[in-house]
């Protein structure tokens, strides 16, 4: 039995209000997937800039704590 068939079989055993919850969750996952697909991964240069900014922020924060 294929996965879609297994899902359908289990879904049919649920009460209608629970089937609606499953549908809501599937729609949420589709939106989440679209958001992930729409965002290109950051490049090395951008990652390095983010890292440098974080290190600067940490150094400043620890400097203030040490005072």
MOPEJO-V469566 format. One record per helix or strand. SS is the DSSP state (~ for helix, > for strand). FROM is the first residue (numbers start at 1). TO is the last residue. If there is no record, write none. Layout:
# MOPEJO-V469566
ss->SS from->FROM to->TO
ss->SS from->FROM to->TO
This chain:
# MOPEJO-V469566
ss->~ from->3 to->12
ss->~ from->16 to->38
ss->~ from->44 to->66
